[in-house]
């Protein structure tokens, strides 16, 4: 496992690299009124990361949050509370409005012409270029490169910049059939495949997921969160047990961070009187 979760305490894992060129290229343009705007759900790792970037750089940030019903409840949400404490303004929109992010982006660009508007999950061509830095001399000898997949930017970058002999496997946190098309728009590579590792749906946490995550932490002293890395590693272990990987294969899994999501997950689990994630 490559511990990208350790790259920065607040801008965690792949979020750091996906934002790297987006933010640095933007700052090189020396905008008159710098402002970073992005999109995300209530427990979005990306929202937390952008808020941390804003705090560290002194740039004001705005998060467009899916779910108008959260407007009066954000203080009960650890991710949104973290974002606000890091100076991010929050604008809550209906789920219908959120589905039309392209239209929203147009309005925001007109209102804030100097702003950097980063898409949901940070996925764009600059993000793909940043993910290249997750690969180095140490990753070249592996046969399989595994990553969790949300919006597709990370797997696109790994696919685009990995070695010719390597196979890339993406473990989908949401079983979205349109993801492959989106990824292929970002990478010329034909070296990746996608597997469903949603375990019943995006953000759904089953008891078997909790047992795996807690057992993994106990055995390897590596924390996993329940939406992306936890489900990916559980699926990888299932594949190993089924003999999916040929003998003597070298398999590398990227820990893409997002551990801030554990606190929010545990709040929901506690309300359901279920075992918590350690």
QUIZI-V479763 format. One record per residue. RES is the residue in three letters. PHI is phi in whole degrees, 0 to 359 (NA if undefined). Layout:
res={RES;RES}
phi={PHI;PHI}
This chain:
res={UNK;UNK;UNK;UNK;UNK;UNK;UNK;UNK;UNK;UNK;UNK;UNK;UNK;UNK;UNK;UNK;UNK;UNK;UNK;UNK;UNK;UNK;UNK;UNK;UNK;UNK;UNK;UNK;UNK;UNK;UNK;UNK;UNK;UNK;UNK;UNK;UNK;UNK;UNK;UNK;UNK;UNK;UNK;UNK;UNK;UNK;UNK;UNK;UNK;UNK;UNK;UNK;UNK;UNK;UNK;UNK;UNK;UNK;UNK;UNK;UNK;UNK;UNK;UNK;UNK;UNK;UNK;UNK;UNK;UNK;UNK;UNK;UNK;UNK;UNK;UNK;UNK;UNK;UNK;UNK;UNK;UNK;UNK;UNK;UNK;UNK;UNK;UNK;UNK;UNK;UNK;UNK;UNK;UNK;UNK;UNK;UNK;UNK;UNK;UNK;UNK;UNK;UNK;UNK;UNK;UNK;UNK;UNK;UNK;UNK;UNK;UNK;UNK;UNK;UNK;UNK;UNK;UNK;UNK;UNK;UNK;UNK;UNK;UNK;UNK;UNK;UNK;UNK;UNK;UNK;UNK;UNK;UNK;UNK;UNK;UNK;UNK;UNK;UNK;UNK;UNK;UNK;UNK;UNK;UNK;UNK;UNK;UNK;UNK;UNK;UNK;UNK;UNK;UNK;UNK;UNK;UNK;UNK;UNK;UNK;UNK;UNK;UNK;UNK;UNK;UNK;UNK;UNK;UNK;UNK;UNK;UNK;UNK;UNK;UNK;UNK;UNK;UNK;UNK;UNK;UNK;UNK;UNK;UNK;UNK;UNK;UNK;UNK;UNK;UNK;UNK;UNK;UNK;UNK;UNK;UNK;UNK;UNK;UNK;UNK;UNK;UNK;UNK;UNK;UNK;UNK;UNK;UNK;UNK;UNK;UNK;UNK;UNK;UNK;UNK;UNK;UNK;UNK;UNK;UNK;UNK;UNK;UNK;UNK;UNK;UNK;UNK;UNK;UNK;UNK;UNK;UNK;UNK;UNK;UNK;UNK;UNK;UNK;UNK;UNK;UNK;UNK;UNK;UNK;UNK;UNK;UNK;UNK;UNK;UNK;UNK;UNK;UNK;UNK;UNK;UNK;UNK;UNK;UNK;UNK;UNK;UNK;UNK;UNK;UNK;UNK;UNK;UNK;UNK;UNK;UNK;UNK;UNK;UNK;UNK;UNK;UNK;UNK}
phi={NA;262;274;290;294;266;293;200;293;247;265;267;61;296;299;300;286;291;269;305;283;306;282;294;295;297;293;295;284;51;297;297;233;299;200;245;237;209;233;180;273;296;245;294;297;295;300;299;294;295;299;294;301;299;296;288;262;77;266;299;229;226;252;270;256;287;114;296;293;274;305;258;237;296;294;272;252;298;291;290;295;299;299;295;293;264;92;284;280;242;239;265;235;293;295;292;299;296;297;255;295;299;293;299;299;298;298;293;294;292;286;232;297;270;283;269;253;261;293;306;74;75;275;200;295;292;295;300;296;293;298;308;284;281;255;205;300;289;271;291;272;279;273;235;244;243;213;288;234;248;262;104;293;291;294;298;292;296;298;289;246;283;286;299;278;271;252;249;240;255;253;285;284;229;278;255;291;276;298;301;298;296;293;294;287;254;218;279;292;243;250;238;224;240;231;282;231;281;50;101;142;300;78;284;242;267;301;294;294;296;299;295;299;292;294;296;297;295;280;247;58;237;284;233;260;272;261;243;293;298;290;299;295;297;292;299;295;297;296;297;295;273;76;297;272;302;306;71;293;253;245;244;251;268;276;268;78;76;292;300;289;296;299;294;298;293;299;292;295;296;295;267;55;246;299;267;274;269}
